[in-house]
Amino acid sequence: MTDFVTAGPAGWIDLPDVAEKLGVSISKVNQMIREGSLIAVKRDGVRRVPAELVANSTVLKHLPGVLTLLRDAGYNDEETLRWLYQPDPDLDGNAALGLGGPRAREVKRRAQALGF
């Protein structure tokens, strides 16, 4: 992974902590990752999720759709993280932060435009 991607998220959550935060089993978290509802990457040999993508006890509402759009556009997990955390002041700082607020529809629109 590049330094840009590893520096992007404000924090990382291990999968067991994600499961606890969401109130589901670790198997369910792994299923969510396999199905594209959540993204995880290895950091220091451990699969982790960017902290901003799990709000309270849920995954950000629009995240699964954006992940699907980016994968359909040919993005791998590293490229997806780079896109989510690329600085953009119009999206409250970056797309990942924009997903958690009133800019979520704009983030989805931009992700959708990548496929064309």
Buried (B, 14 or more C-beta within 10 A) or exposed (E): EEEEBBEBBEEBBBBEBBBBBBEBEEEEBBEBBEEBBBBBBEBEEEBBBBBBBBBEEEBBEBBBBBBBBBBEBEBEBEBBBBBBBBEBEEBBBBBBBBBBEEBBEBBBEBBBEEEE
